[in-house]
Amino acid sequence: TAMEYALVEFLALNRGKVISRTLLYEHLFDEDDSSLSNTLDVRVSRIRSKLGKDFIITHRGMGYSIPT
């Protein structure tokens, strides 16, 4: 989807860096959207199912990254 592409693109542009969930929310979603509780988690899960479980790395308490 367009949202999944935007997420992958943003992480790819920052490859090797850990991107916080807050920064991802600010980049991807409308501030007025009140349904953000697990939206990012669902998008990451869908991307992993399509591109492989190790495509996006979760850094607990920090955010996400795409390894170099």
mmCIF file as Biopython writes it, N, C-alpha, C and O atoms, coordinates in Angstrom:
data_model
#
loop_
_atom_site.group_PDB
_atom_site.id
_atom_site.type_symbol
_atom_site.label_atom_id
_atom_site.label_alt_id
_atom_site.label_comp_id
_atom_site.label_asym_id
_atom_site.label_entity_id
_atom_site.label_seq_id
_atom_site.pdbx_PDB_ins_code
_atom_site.Cartn_x
_atom_site.Cartn_y
_atom_site.Cartn_z
_atom_site.occupancy
_atom_site.B_iso_or_equiv
_atom_site.auth_seq_id
_atom_site.auth_asym_id
_atom_site.pdbx_PDB_model_num
ATOM 1   N N  . THR A ? 1  ? 0.843  -1.191  0.000  1.0 0.0 1  A 1 
ATOM 2   C CA . THR A ? 1  ? 0.000  0.000   0.000  1.0 0.0 1  A 1 
ATOM 3   C C  . THR A ? 1  ? 0.879  1.242   0.000  1.0 0.0 1  A 1 
ATOM 4   O O  . THR A ? 1  ? 2.092  1.159   0.191  1.0 0.0 1  A 1 
ATOM 5   N N  . ALA A ? 2  ? 0.263  2.373   -0.212 1.0 0.0 2  A 1 
ATOM 6   C CA . ALA A ? 2  ? 1.009  3.636   -0.224 1.0 0.0 2  A 1 
ATOM 7   C C  . ALA A ? 2  ? 1.646  3.918   1.139  1.0 0.0 2  A 1 
ATOM 8   O O  . ALA A ? 2  ? 2.770  4.414   1.213  1.0 0.0 2  A 1 
ATOM 9   N N  . MET A ? 3  ? 0.931  3.603   2.203  1.0 0.0 3  A 1 
ATOM 10  C CA . MET A ? 3  ? 1.459  3.843   3.548  1.0 0.0 3  A 1 
ATOM 11  C C  . MET A ? 3  ? 2.653  2.929   3.828  1.0 0.0 3  A 1 
ATOM 12  O O  . MET A ? 3  ? 3.641  3.370   4.414  1.0 0.0 3  A 1 
ATOM 13  N N  . GLU A ? 4  ? 2.573  1.688   3.422  1.0 0.0 4  A 1 
ATOM 14  C CA . GLU A ? 4  ? 3.685  0.759   3.605  1.0 0.0 4  A 1 
ATOM 15  C C  . GLU A ? 4  ? 4.899  1.220   2.804  1.0 0.0 4  A 1 
ATOM 16  O O  . GLU A ? 4  ? 6.028  1.157   3.290  1.0 0.0 4  A 1 
ATOM 17  N N  . TYR A ? 5  ? 4.668  1.677   1.597  1.0 0.0 5  A 1 
ATOM 18  C CA . TYR A ? 5  ? 5.757  2.182   0.761  1.0 0.0 5  A 1 
ATOM 19  C C  . TYR A ? 5  ? 6.416  3.388   1.428  1.0 0.0 5  A 1 
ATOM 20  O O  . TYR A ? 5  ? 7.643  3.486   1.463  1.0 0.0 5  A 1 
ATOM 21  N N  . ALA A ? 6  ? 5.608  4.302   1.954  1.0 0.0 6  A 1 
ATOM 22  C CA . ALA A ? 6  ? 6.142  5.496   2.616  1.0 0.0 6  A 1 
ATOM 23  C C  . ALA A ? 6  ? 6.981  5.114   3.831  1.0 0.0 6  A 1 
ATOM 24  O O  . ALA A ? 6  ? 8.013  5.732   4.088  1.0 0.0 6  A 1 
ATOM 25  N N  . LEU A ? 7  ? 6.552  4.112   4.573  1.0 0.0 7  A 1 
ATOM 26  C CA . LEU A ? 7  ? 7.301  3.643   5.733  1.0 0.0 7  A 1 
ATOM 27  C C  . LEU A ? 7  ? 8.637  3.036   5.314  1.0 0.0 7  A 1 
ATOM 28  O O  . LEU A ? 7  ? 9.675  3.358   5.894  1.0 0.0 7  A 1 
ATOM 29  N N  . VAL A ? 8  ? 8.616  2.167   4.319  1.0 0.0 8  A 1 
ATOM 30  C CA . VAL A ? 8  ? 9.853  1.546   3.833  1.0 0.0 8  A 1 
ATOM 31  C C  . VAL A ? 8  ? 10.787 2.613   3.270  1.0 0.0 8  A 1 
ATOM 32  O O  . VAL A ? 8  ? 11.990 2.584   3.528  1.0 0.0 8  A 1 
ATOM 33  N N  . GLU A ? 9  ? 10.247 3.539   2.512  1.0 0.0 9  A 1 
ATOM 34  C CA . GLU A ? 9  ? 11.070 4.601   1.927  1.0 0.0 9  A 1 
ATOM 35  C C  . GLU A ? 9  ? 11.753 5.437   3.010  1.0 0.0 9  A 1 
ATOM 36  O O  . GLU A ? 9  ? 12.946 5.724   2.915  1.0 0.0 9  A 1 
ATOM 37  N N  . PHE A ? 10 ? 10.999 5.826   4.035  1.0 0.0 10 A 1 
ATOM 38  C CA . PHE A ? 10 ? 11.561 6.645   5.113  1.0 0.0 10 A 1 
ATOM 39  C C  . PHE A ? 10 ? 12.662 5.894   5.855  1.0 0.0 10 A 1 
ATOM 40  O O  . PHE A ? 10 ? 13.717 6.458   6.145  1.0 0.0 10 A 1 
ATOM 41  N N  . LEU A ? 11 ? 12.414 4.625   6.160  1.0 0.0 11 A 1 
ATOM 42  C CA . LEU A ? 11 ? 13.438 3.821   6.835  1.0 0.0 11 A 1 
ATOM 43  C C  . LEU A ? 11 ? 14.649 3.600   5.927  1.0 0.0 11 A 1 
ATOM 44  O O  . LEU A ? 11 ? 15.786 3.620   6.398  1.0 0.0 11 A 1 
ATOM 45  N N  . ALA A ? 12 ? 14.417 3.390   4.640  1.0 0.0 12 A 1 
ATOM 46  C CA . ALA A ? 12 ? 15.523 3.162   3.698  1.0 0.0 12 A 1 
ATOM 47  C C  . ALA A ? 12 ? 16.388 4.411   3.551  1.0 0.0 12 A 1 
ATOM 48  O O  . ALA A ? 12 ? 17.610 4.310   3.444  1.0 0.0 12 A 1 
ATOM 49  N N  . LEU A ? 13 ? 15.770 5.569   3.545  1.0 0.0 13 A 1 
ATOM 50  C CA . LEU A ? 13 ? 16.530 6.819   3.457  1.0 0.0 13 A 1 
ATOM 51  C C  . LEU A ? 13 ? 17.392 7.048   4.695  1.0 0.0 13 A 1 
ATOM 52  O O  . LEU A ? 13 ? 18.379 7.784   4.659  1.0 0.0 13 A 1 
ATOM 53  N N  . ASN A ? 14 ? 16.998 6.402   5.790  1.0 0.0 14 A 1 
ATOM 54  C CA . ASN A ? 14 ? 17.731 6.504   7.046  1.0 0.0 14 A 1 
ATOM 55  C C  . ASN A ? 14 ? 18.335 5.157   7.427  1.0 0.0 14 A 1 
ATOM 56  O O  . ASN A ? 14 ? 18.445 4.826   8.607  1.0 0.0 14 A 1 
ATOM 57  N N  . ARG A ? 15 ? 18.720 4.396   6.428  1.0 0.0 15 A 1 
ATOM 58  C CA . ARG A ? 15 ? 19.235 3.034   6.612  1.0 0.0 15 A 1 
ATOM 59  C C  . ARG A ? 15 ? 20.378 3.006   7.625  1.0 0.0 15 A 1 
ATOM 60  O O  . ARG A ? 15 ? 21.299 3.821   7.568  1.0 0.0 15 A 1 
ATOM 61  N N  . GLY A ? 16 ? 20.300 2.056   8.547  1.0 0.0 16 A 1 
ATOM 62  C CA . GLY A ? 16 ? 21.332 1.900   9.561  1.0 0.0 16 A 1 
ATOM 63  C C  . GLY A ? 16 ? 21.095 2.747   10.798 1.0 0.0 16 A 1 
ATOM 64  O O  . GLY A ? 16 ? 21.790 2.583   11.800 1.0 0.0 16 A 1 
ATOM 65  N N  . LYS A ? 17 ? 20.124 3.652   10.745 1.0 0.0 17 A 1 
ATOM 66  C CA . LYS A ? 17 ? 19.793 4.492   11.898 1.0 0.0 17 A 1 
ATOM 67  C C  . LYS A ? 17 ? 18.514 3.969   12.532 1.0 0.0 17 A 1 
ATOM 68  O O  . LYS A ? 17 ? 17.622 3.478   11.840 1.0 0.0 17 A 1 
ATOM 69  N N  . VAL A ? 18 ? 18.432 4.078   13.846 1.0 0.0 18 A 1 
ATOM 70  C CA . VAL A ? 18 ? 17.208 3.709   14.543 1.0 0.0 18 A 1 
ATOM 71  C C  . VAL A ? 18 ? 16.281 4.925   14.515 1.0 0.0 18 A 1 
ATOM 72  O O  . VAL A ? 18 ? 16.639 6.004   14.986 1.0 0.0 18 A 1 
ATOM 73  N N  . ILE A ? 19 ? 15.095 4.734   13.959 1.0 0.0 19 A 1 
ATOM 74  C CA . ILE A ? 19 ? 14.109 5.804   13.841 1.0 0.0 19 A 1 
ATOM 75  C C  . ILE A ? 19 ? 13.030 5.568   14.894 1.0 0.0 19 A 1 
ATOM 76  O O  . ILE A ? 19 ? 12.415 4.503   14.943 1.0 0.0 19 A 1 
ATOM 77  N N  . SER A ? 20 ? 12.812 6.566   15.727 1.0 0.0 20 A 1 
ATOM 78  C CA . SER A ? 20 ? 11.845 6.428   16.821 1.0 0.0 20 A 1 
ATOM 79  C C  . SER A ? 20 ? 10.425 6.304   16.283 1.0 0.0 20 A 1 
ATOM 80  O O  . SER A ? 20 ? 10.111 6.762   15.184 1.0 0.0 20 A 1 
ATOM 81  N N  . ARG A ? 21 ? 9.586  5.679   17.081 1.0 0.0 21 A 1 
ATOM 82  C CA . ARG A ? 21 ? 8.174  5.545   16.719 1.0 0.0 21 A 1 
ATOM 83  C C  . ARG A ? 21 ? 7.543  6.928   16.575 1.0 0.0 21 A 1 
ATOM 84  O O  . ARG A ? 21 ? 6.718  7.150   15.688 1.0 0.0 21 A 1 
ATOM 85  N N  . THR A ? 22 ? 7.930  7.847   17.444 1.0 0.0 22 A 1 
ATOM 86  C CA . THR A ? 22 ? 7.382  9.204   17.398 1.0 0.0 22 A 1 
ATOM 87  C C  . THR A ? 22 ? 7.696  9.874   16.064 1.0 0.0 22 A 1 
ATOM 88  O O  . THR A ? 22 ? 6.820  10.482  15.449 1.0 0.0 22 A 1 
ATOM 89  N N  . LEU A ? 23 ? 8.933  9.763   15.624 1.0 0.0 23 A 1 
ATOM 90  C CA . LEU A ? 23 ? 9.325  10.361  14.351 1.0 0.0 23 A 1 
ATOM 91  C C  . LEU A ? 23 ? 8.583  9.706   13.187 1.0 0.0 23 A 1 
ATOM 92  O O  . LEU A ? 23 ? 8.172  10.388  12.248 1.0 0.0 23 A 1 
ATOM 93  N N  . LEU A ? 24 ? 8.413  8.402   13.249 1.0 0.0 24 A 1 
ATOM 94  C CA . LEU A ? 24 ? 7.664  7.704   12.199 1.0 0.0 24 A 1 
ATOM 95  C C  . LEU A ? 24 ? 6.207  8.158   12.173 1.0 0.0 24 A 1 
ATOM 96  O O  . LEU A ? 24 ? 5.650  8.397   11.102 1.0 0.0 24 A 1 
ATOM 97  N N  . TYR A ? 25 ? 5.585  8.279   13.357 1.0 0.0 25 A 1 
ATOM 98  C CA . TYR A ? 25 ? 4.205  8.764   13.411 1.0 0.0 25 A 1 
ATOM 99  C C  . TYR A ? 25 ? 4.101  10.158  12.812 1.0 0.0 25 A 1 
ATOM 100 O O  . TYR A ? 25 ? 3.188  10.436  12.034 1.0 0.0 25 A 1 
ATOM 101 N N  . GLU A ? 26 ? 5.035  11.038  13.170 1.0 0.0 26 A 1 
ATOM 102 C CA . GLU A ? 26 ? 5.001  12.413  12.661 1.0 0.0 26 A 1 
ATOM 103 C C  . GLU A ? 26 ? 5.165  12.448  11.145 1.0 0.0 26 A 1 
ATOM 104 O O  . GLU A ? 26 ? 4.543  13.268  10.469 1.0 0.0 26 A 1 
ATOM 105 N N  . HIS A ? 27 ? 5.987  11.573  10.620 1.0 0.0 27 A 1 
ATOM 106 C CA . HIS A ? 27 ? 6.251  11.550  9.183  1.0 0.0 27 A 1 
ATOM 107 C C  . HIS A ? 27 ? 5.112  10.924  8.382  1.0 0.0 27 A 1 
ATOM 108 O O  . HIS A ? 27 ? 4.826  11.354  7.265  1.0 0.0 27 A 1 
ATOM 109 N N  . LEU A ? 28 ? 4.463  9.913   8.950  1.0 0.0 28 A 1 
ATOM 110 C CA . LEU A ? 28 ? 3.521  9.111   8.180  1.0 0.0 28 A 1 
ATOM 111 C C  . LEU A ? 28 ? 2.040  9.431   8.374  1.0 0.0 28 A 1 
ATOM 112 O O  . LEU A ? 28 ? 1.237  9.218   7.465  1.0 0.0 28 A 1 
ATOM 113 N N  . PHE A ? 29 ? 1.678  9.935   9.540  1.0 0.0 29 A 1 
ATOM 114 C CA . PHE A ? 29 ? 0.261  10.025  9.865  1.0 0.0 29 A 1 
ATOM 115 C C  . PHE A ? 29 ? -0.185 11.453  10.132 1.0 0.0 29 A 1 
ATOM 116 O O  . PHE A ? 29 ? 0.607  12.315  10.512 1.0 0.0 29 A 1 
ATOM 117 N N  . ASP A ? 30 ? -1.479 11.681  9.921  1.0 0.0 30 A 1 
ATOM 118 C CA . ASP A ? 30 ? -2.105 12.961  10.210 1.0 0.0 30 A 1 
ATOM 119 C C  . ASP A ? 30 ? -2.169 13.139  11.730 1.0 0.0 30 A 1 
ATOM 120 O O  . ASP A ? 30 ? -2.556 12.217  12.448 1.0 0.0 30 A 1 
ATOM 121 N N  . GLU A ? 31 ? -1.795 14.303  12.210 1.0 0.0 31 A 1 
ATOM 122 C CA . GLU A ? 31 ? -1.792 14.556  13.654 1.0 0.0 31 A 1 
ATOM 123 C C  . GLU A ? 31 ? -3.158 14.365  14.293 1.0 0.0 31 A 1 
ATOM 124 O O  . GLU A ? 31 ? -3.251 14.021  15.471 1.0 0.0 31 A 1 
ATOM 125 N N  . ASP A ? 32 ? -4.219 14.586  13.524 1.0 0.0 32 A 1 
ATOM 126 C CA . ASP A ? 32 ? -5.573 14.492  14.071 1.0 0.0 32 A 1 
ATOM 127 C C  . ASP A ? 32 ? -6.090 13.064  14.125 1.0 0.0 32 A 1 
ATOM 128 O O  . ASP A ? 32 ? -7.184 12.828  14.637 1.0 0.0 32 A 1 
ATOM 129 N N  . ASP A ? 33 ? -5.336 12.116  13.612 1.0 0.0 33 A 1 
ATOM 130 C CA . ASP A ? 33 ? -5.770 10.719  13.596 1.0 0.0 33 A 1 
ATOM 131 C C  . ASP A ? 33 ? -5.686 10.151  15.005 1.0 0.0 33 A 1 
ATOM 132 O O  . ASP A ? 33 ? -4.607 10.115  15.597 1.0 0.0 33 A 1 
ATOM 133 N N  . SER A ? 34 ? -6.806 9.710   15.540 1.0 0.0 34 A 1 
ATOM 134 C CA . SER A ? 34 ? -6.850 9.200   16.913 1.0 0.0 34 A 1 
ATOM 135 C C  . SER A ? 34 ? -6.704 7.683   16.971 1.0 0.0 34 A 1 
ATOM 136 O O  . SER A ? 34 ? -6.780 7.106   18.056 1.0 0.0 34 A 1 
ATOM 137 N N  . SER A ? 35 ? -6.497 7.024   15.837 1.0 0.0 35 A 1 
ATOM 138 C CA . SER A ? 35 ? -6.429 5.556   15.804 1.0 0.0 35 A 1 
ATOM 139 C C  . SER A ? 35 ? -4.994 5.058   15.648 1.0 0.0 35 A 1 
ATOM 140 O O  . SER A ? 35 ? -4.765 4.031   15.010 1.0 0.0 35 A 1 
ATOM 141 N N  . LEU A ? 36 ? -4.032 5.768   16.219 1.0 0.0 36 A 1 
ATOM 142 C CA . LEU A ? 36 ? -2.631 5.431   16.009 1.0 0.0 36 A 1 
ATOM 143 C C  . LEU A ? 36 ? -2.083 4.369   16.960 1.0 0.0 36 A 1 
ATOM 144 O O  . LEU A ? 36 ? -0.907 4.016   16.865 1.0 0.0 36 A 1 
ATOM 145 N N  . SER A ? 37 ? -2.891 3.862   17.858 1.0 0.0 37 A 1 
ATOM 146 C CA . SER A ? 37 ? -2.380 2.985   18.901 1.0 0.0 37 A 1 
ATOM 147 C C  . SER A ? 37 ? -1.538 1.834   18.368 1.0 0.0 37 A 1 
ATOM 148 O O  . SER A ? 37 ? -0.451 1.590   18.891 1.0 0.0 37 A 1 
ATOM 149 N N  . ASN A ? 38 ? -1.994 1.127   17.359 1.0 0.0 38 A 1 
ATOM 150 C CA . ASN A ? 38 ? -1.204 0.012   16.833 1.0 0.0 38 A 1 
ATOM 151 C C  . ASN A ? 38 ? -1.042 0.068   15.324 1.0 0.0 38 A 1 
ATOM 152 O O  . ASN A ? 38 ? -0.615 -0.913  14.714 1.0 0.0 38 A 1 
ATOM 153 N N  . THR A ? 39 ? -1.371 1.183   14.720 1.0 0.0 39 A 1 
ATOM 154 C CA . THR A ? 39 ? -1.305 1.304   13.268 1.0 0.0 39 A 1 
ATOM 155 C C  . THR A ? 39 ? 0.103  1.045   12.748 1.0 0.0 39 A 1 
ATOM 156 O O  . THR A ? 39 ? 0.277  0.342   11.752 1.0 0.0 39 A 1 
ATOM 157 N N  . LEU A ? 40 ? 1.097  1.598   13.405 1.0 0.0 40 A 1 
ATOM 158 C CA . LEU A ? 40 ? 2.479  1.410   12.972 1.0 0.0 40 A 1 
ATOM 159 C C  . LEU A ? 40 ? 2.885  -0.058  13.089 1.0 0.0 40 A 1 
ATOM 160 O O  . LEU A ? 40 ? 3.536  -0.597  12.194 1.0 0.0 40 A 1 
ATOM 161 N N  . ASP A ? 41 ? 2.504  -0.699  14.182 1.0 0.0 41 A 1 
ATOM 162 C CA . ASP A ? 41 ? 2.822  -2.119  14.374 1.0 0.0 41 A 1 
ATOM 163 C C  . ASP A ? 41 ? 2.215  -2.980  13.266 1.0 0.0 41 A 1 
ATOM 164 O O  . ASP A ? 41 ? 2.857  -3.907  12.772 1.0 0.0 41 A 1 
ATOM 165 N N  . VAL A ? 42 ? 0.987  -2.673  12.885 1.0 0.0 42 A 1 
ATOM 166 C CA . VAL A ? 42 ? 0.311  -3.433  11.827 1.0 0.0 42 A 1 
ATOM 167 C C  . VAL A ? 42 ? 1.040  -3.243  10.503 1.0 0.0 42 A 1 
ATOM 168 O O  . VAL A ? 42 ? 1.245  -4.207  9.765  1.0 0.0 42 A 1 
ATOM 169 N N  . ARG A ? 43 ? 1.434  -2.001  10.195 1.0 0.0 43 A 1 
ATOM 170 C CA . ARG A ? 43 ? 2.150  -1.736  8.937  1.0 0.0 43 A 1 
ATOM 171 C C  . ARG A ? 43 ? 3.485  -2.487  8.896  1.0 0.0 43 A 1 
ATOM 172 O O  . ARG A ? 43 ? 3.835  -3.089  7.881  1.0 0.0 43 A 1 
ATOM 173 N N  . VAL A ? 44 ? 4.217  -2.446  9.994  1.0 0.0 44 A 1 
ATOM 174 C CA . VAL A ? 44 ? 5.508  -3.141  10.060 1.0 0.0 44 A 1 
ATOM 175 C C  . VAL A ? 44 ? 5.294  -4.643  9.881  1.0 0.0 44 A 1 
ATOM 176 O O  . VAL A ? 44 ? 6.049  -5.296  9.162  1.0 0.0 44 A 1 
ATOM 177 N N  . SER A ? 45 ? 4.287  -5.181  10.521 1.0 0.0 45 A 1 
ATOM 178 C CA . SER A ? 45 ? 3.987  -6.608  10.400 1.0 0.0 45 A 1 
ATOM 179 C C  . SER A ? 45 ? 3.664  -6.998  8.959  1.0 0.0 45 A 1 
ATOM 180 O O  . SER A ? 45 ? 4.116  -8.039  8.482  1.0 0.0 45 A 1 
ATOM 181 N N  . ARG A ? 46 ? 2.895  -6.178  8.276  1.0 0.0 46 A 1 
ATOM 182 C CA . ARG A ? 46 ? 2.539  -6.471  6.873  1.0 0.0 46 A 1 
ATOM 183 C C  . ARG A ? 46 ? 3.774  -6.410  5.975  1.0 0.0 46 A 1 
ATOM 184 O O  . ARG A ? 46 ? 3.939  -7.237  5.078  1.0 0.0 46 A 1 
ATOM 185 N N  . ILE A ? 47 ? 4.633  -5.430  6.220  1.0 0.0 47 A 1 
ATOM 186 C CA . ILE A ? 47 ? 5.853  -5.318  5.417  1.0 0.0 47 A 1 
ATOM 187 C C  . ILE A ? 47 ? 6.738  -6.541  5.643  1.0 0.0 47 A 1 
ATOM 188 O O  . ILE A ? 47 ? 7.296  -7.092  4.695  1.0 0.0 47 A 1 
ATOM 189 N N  . ARG A ? 48 ? 6.863  -6.959  6.890  1.0 0.0 48 A 1 
ATOM 190 C CA . ARG A ? 48 ? 7.672  -8.152  7.187  1.0 0.0 48 A 1 
ATOM 191 C C  . ARG A ? 48 ? 7.109  -9.392  6.519  1.0 0.0 48 A 1 
ATOM 192 O O  . ARG A ? 48 ? 7.870  -10.243 6.058  1.0 0.0 48 A 1 
ATOM 193 N N  . SER A ? 49 ? 5.799  -9.511  6.459  1.0 0.0 49 A 1 
ATOM 194 C CA . SER A ? 49 ? 5.209  -10.698 5.819  1.0 0.0 49 A 1 
ATOM 195 C C  . SER A ? 49 ? 5.473  -10.695 4.317  1.0 0.0 49 A 1 
ATOM 196 O O  . SER A ? 49 ? 5.534  -11.757 3.697  1.0 0.0 49 A 1 
ATOM 197 N N  . LYS A ? 50 ? 5.627  -9.520  3.732  1.0 0.0 50 A 1 
ATOM 198 C CA . LYS A ? 50 ? 5.874  -9.418  2.295  1.0 0.0 50 A 1 
ATOM 199 C C  . LYS A ? 50 ? 7.364  -9.491  1.942  1.0 0.0 50 A 1 
ATOM 200 O O  . LYS A ? 50 ? 7.737  -10.090 0.934  1.0 0.0 50 A 1 
ATOM 201 N N  . LEU A ? 51 ? 8.212  -8.877  2.778  1.0 0.0 51 A 1 
ATOM 202 C CA . LEU A ? 51 ? 9.626  -8.731  2.433  1.0 0.0 51 A 1 
ATOM 203 C C  . LEU A ? 51 ? 10.585 -9.536  3.313  1.0 0.0 51 A 1 
ATOM 204 O O  . LEU A ? 51 ? 11.795 -9.518  3.090  1.0 0.0 51 A 1 
ATOM 205 N N  . GLY A ? 52 ? 10.060 -10.226 4.290  1.0 0.0 52 A 1 
ATOM 206 C CA . GLY A ? 52 ? 10.897 -11.044 5.162  1.0 0.0 52 A 1 
ATOM 207 C C  . GLY A ? 52 ? 10.940 -10.495 6.571  1.0 0.0 52 A 1 
ATOM 208 O O  . GLY A ? 52 ? 10.923 -9.282  6.783  1.0 0.0 52 A 1 
ATOM 209 N N  . LYS A ? 53 ? 10.996 -11.401 7.529  1.0 0.0 53 A 1 
ATOM 210 C CA . LYS A ? 53 ? 10.912 -10.992 8.929  1.0 0.0 53 A 1 
ATOM 211 C C  . LYS A ? 53 ? 12.098 -10.162 9.396  1.0 0.0 53 A 1 
ATOM 212 O O  . LYS A ? 53 ? 11.982 -9.427  10.377 1.0 0.0 53 A 1 
ATOM 213 N N  . ASP A ? 54 ? 13.229 -10.261 8.720  1.0 0.0 54 A 1 
ATOM 214 C CA . ASP A ? 54 ? 14.413 -9.507  9.127  1.0 0.0 54 A 1 
ATOM 215 C C  . ASP A ? 54 ? 14.602 -8.217  8.336  1.0 0.0 54 A 1 
ATOM 216 O O  . ASP A ? 54 ? 15.634 -7.559  8.466  1.0 0.0 54 A 1 
ATOM 217 N N  . PHE A ? 55 ? 13.614 -7.849  7.517  1.0 0.0 55 A 1 
ATOM 218 C CA . PHE A ? 55 ? 13.745 -6.637  6.706  1.0 0.0 55 A 1 
ATOM 219 C C  . PHE A ? 55 ? 13.743 -5.387  7.580  1.0 0.0 55 A 1 
ATOM 220 O O  . PHE A ? 55 ? 14.548 -4.478  7.376  1.0 0.0 55 A 1 
ATOM 221 N N  . ILE A ? 56 ? 12.836 -5.344  8.553  1.0 0.0 56 A 1 
ATOM 222 C CA . ILE A ? 56 ? 12.778 -4.235  9.512  1.0 0.0 56 A 1 
ATOM 223 C C  . ILE A ? 56 ? 13.115 -4.794  10.884 1.0 0.0 56 A 1 
ATOM 224 O O  . ILE A ? 56 ? 12.527 -5.780  11.328 1.0 0.0 56 A 1 
ATOM 225 N N  . ILE A ? 57 ? 14.066 -4.156  11.546 1.0 0.0 57 A 1 
ATOM 226 C CA . ILE A ? 57 ? 14.504 -4.588  12.867 1.0 0.0 57 A 1 
ATOM 227 C C  . ILE A ? 57 ? 13.837 -3.720  13.927 1.0 0.0 57 A 1 
ATOM 228 O O  . ILE A ? 57 ? 13.802 -2.496  13.799 1.0 0.0 57 A 1 
ATOM 229 N N  . THR A ? 58 ? 13.308 -4.348  14.969 1.0 0.0 58 A 1 
ATOM 230 C CA . THR A ? 58 ? 12.735 -3.626  16.095 1.0 0.0 58 A 1 
ATOM 231 C C  . THR A ? 58 ? 13.804 -3.443  17.161 1.0 0.0 58 A 1 
ATOM 232 O O  . THR A ? 58 ? 14.476 -4.396  17.555 1.0 0.0 58 A 1 
ATOM 233 N N  . HIS A ? 59 ? 13.949 -2.223  17.614 1.0 0.0 59 A 1 
ATOM 234 C CA . HIS A ? 59 ? 14.854 -1.905  18.722 1.0 0.0 59 A 1 
ATOM 235 C C  . HIS A ? 59 ? 13.960 -1.511  19.893 1.0 0.0 59 A 1 
ATOM 236 O O  . HIS A ? 59 ? 13.458 -0.389  19.960 1.0 0.0 59 A 1 
ATOM 237 N N  . ARG A ? 60 ? 13.770 -2.454  20.815 1.0 0.0 60 A 1 
ATOM 238 C CA . ARG A ? 60 ? 12.828 -2.249  21.917 1.0 0.0 60 A 1 
ATOM 239 C C  . ARG A ? 60 ? 13.087 -0.944  22.654 1.0 0.0 60 A 1 
ATOM 240 O O  . ARG A ? 60 ? 14.209 -0.638  23.058 1.0 0.0 60 A 1 
ATOM 241 N N  . GLY A ? 61 ? 12.012 -0.190  22.812 1.0 0.0 61 A 1 
ATOM 242 C CA . GLY A ? 61 ? 12.080 1.078   23.525 1.0 0.0 61 A 1 
ATOM 243 C C  . GLY A ? 61 ? 12.727 2.198   22.733 1.0 0.0 61 A 1 
ATOM 244 O O  . GLY A ? 61 ? 12.830 3.320   23.229 1.0 0.0 61 A 1 
ATOM 245 N N  . MET A ? 62 ? 13.172 1.914   21.492 1.0 0.0 62 A 1 
ATOM 246 C CA . MET A ? 62 ? 13.859 2.923   20.699 1.0 0.0 62 A 1 
ATOM 247 C C  . MET A ? 62 ? 13.152 3.201   19.379 1.0 0.0 62 A 1 
ATOM 248 O O  . MET A ? 62 ? 12.901 4.362   19.054 1.0 0.0 62 A 1 
ATOM 249 N N  . GLY A ? 63 ? 12.823 2.162   18.609 1.0 0.0 63 A 1 
ATOM 250 C CA . GLY A ? 63 ? 12.190 2.358   17.315 1.0 0.0 63 A 1 
ATOM 251 C C  . GLY A ? 63 ? 12.497 1.236   16.348 1.0 0.0 63 A 1 
ATOM 252 O O  . GLY A ? 63 ? 12.648 0.082   16.746 1.0 0.0 63 A 1 
ATOM 253 N N  . TYR A ? 64 ? 12.588 1.581   15.073 1.0 0.0 64 A 1 
ATOM 254 C CA . TYR A ? 64 ? 12.796 0.604   14.012 1.0 0.0 64 A 1 
ATOM 255 C C  . TYR A ? 64 ? 13.961 1.026   13.117 1.0 0.0 64 A 1 
ATOM 256 O O  . TYR A ? 64 ? 14.326 2.200   13.055 1.0 0.0 64 A 1 
ATOM 257 N N  . SER A ? 65 ? 14.535 0.037   12.426 1.0 0.0 65 A 1 
ATOM 258 C CA . SER A ? 65 ? 15.580 0.344   11.450 1.0 0.0 65 A 1 
ATOM 259 C C  . SER A ? 65 ? 15.601 -0.715  10.370 1.0 0.0 65 A 1 
ATOM 260 O O  . SER A ? 65 ? 15.080 -1.818  10.540 1.0 0.0 65 A 1 
ATOM 261 N N  . ILE A ? 66 ? 16.217 -0.355  9.253  1.0 0.0 66 A 1 
ATOM 262 C CA . ILE A ? 66 ? 16.550 -1.307  8.195  1.0 0.0 66 A 1 
ATOM 263 C C  . ILE A ? 66 ? 18.053 -1.485  8.264  1.0 0.0 66 A 1 
ATOM 264 O O  . ILE A ? 66 ? 18.791 -0.506  8.157  1.0 0.0 66 A 1 
ATOM 265 N N  . PRO A ? 67 ? 18.524 -2.707  8.441  1.0 0.0 67 A 1 
ATOM 266 C CA . PRO A ? 67 ? 19.980 -2.915  8.584  1.0 0.0 67 A 1 
ATOM 267 C C  . PRO A ? 67 ? 20.745 -2.545  7.307  1.0 0.0 67 A 1 
ATOM 268 O O  . PRO A ? 67 ? 20.203 -2.573  6.202  1.0 0.0 67 A 1 
ATOM 269 N N  . THR A ? 68 ? 22.009 -2.201  7.499  1.0 0.0 68 A 1 
ATOM 270 C CA . THR A ? 68 ? 22.853 -1.838  6.354  1.0 0.0 68 A 1 
ATOM 271 C C  . THR A ? 68 ? 23.360 -3.056  5.640  1.0 0.0 68 A 1 
ATOM 272 O O  . THR A ? 68 ? 24.086 -2.935  4.652  1.0 0.0 68 A 1 
#
